[in-house]
Amino acid sequence: MIPYGRQEITQADIDAVIAVLQSDFLTQGPTVPQFEQAIADYCGVRHAVAMNSATSALHVACLALGLGAGDVLWTSPISFVASANCALYCGASVDFVDIDPLTYNLSVPALAEKLAQAEKVGRLPKIVVPVHLCGQSCDMAAIHQLAQQYGFKVIEDASHAIGGRYRDLPVGNCAYSDITVFSFHPVKIITTAEGGMAVTNQPALAERMALLRSHGITRDPAWMTHEPDGPWYYQQIALGFNYRMTDVQAALGLSQLSRLDEYVTERQAKAAYYNQALAELPIVLPWQHPDTYSAFHLYVIRLQLDQIRVSHRQVFEALRACGVGVNLHYIPIYSQPYYQQQGIAGAADYPQAELFYQCAITLPLYPNLSREQQEQVVVAIRDSVLA
Ligand SMILES: *Cc1c(COP(=O)(O)O)cnc(C)c1O
């Protein structure tokens, strides 16, 4: 089966990991700060805080921005559940904004309309989490403008988007947000096996996230309630977690980061091949906003169901049956049983998310996907869609 996504591990990656395994520090050593600095430099952002996953990074990002009981976080329903779960971890509630029919990102007009309504009933969100679906940035300037107008904070869920650009600057520069979060899960653009990173230009947020990632414990006398008792001394000043990335993971991340631009270029080229090879079929290809350069984590097509005789499910099953490991990103989060139990509004409120779910399919796309494999995917799609 050709998977929809796969990591590439080189000998340089393996050597980098072995070097750390043979060093004094497997964790809490020098490699994590090196990886953080390298990501900050790449993104053009001041601070980076490495974590054991993007899920952890989203959680502490919400806490650092003060999200708690009685607050509301808004995000896109077409995302991985982690984009919404972070609010529930903090005792806050979640609401969703319908997606844009072209980019499948959170719709800015829908956001503006929902904000106007929410203001009337005094239920504005504290945080909005735009998700850069497939690696294509949301319209951050417009979201930033609404954030100024309505006074909410912005966390970019850029789990798909490291290496992508918005208005010619790297995703993660936080010019239009408070915090940006990346994932380094193996299916994403670069990997640390498990891992994530939160980046920000605000020193207070970076300090708070670093504190919460490691038990809420500090060794900095400036933060203590009194002078240290001695050289052994530390204080716990908040309830934190163990969300630390290891140095072994950071070594892999650093090595992978050196190939990030190459990976995105390859993903763009493979996406361009699909675009051309699938152009004549009754499917909608991924539309790209001129302000964006996508990292192309995912290549998502939509079937034009009114023009074909087979169902979405039949096409999906036919592709899997001939060895094409297609997937569906994503099932609308509000439809998950856990969210339904929370009394979250369902399908009727999100017509675009529903339409998307009824016809979307994710095709295989990753750096080592060969031309022959892509041809196999194209033939399988043609055969299943025209059946
Ligand atoms: C993968 C992903 C996450 C979670 O990342 P982990 O590093 O696996 O915790 C969050 N949001 C989105 C949009 C993702 O795709």
Residues whose N, C-alpha, C, O or C-beta is under 5 A from the ligand:
A	BS01	LIG	S53 A54 T55 S79 F80 A82 S83 D157 S159 S183 F184 H185 G195 G196
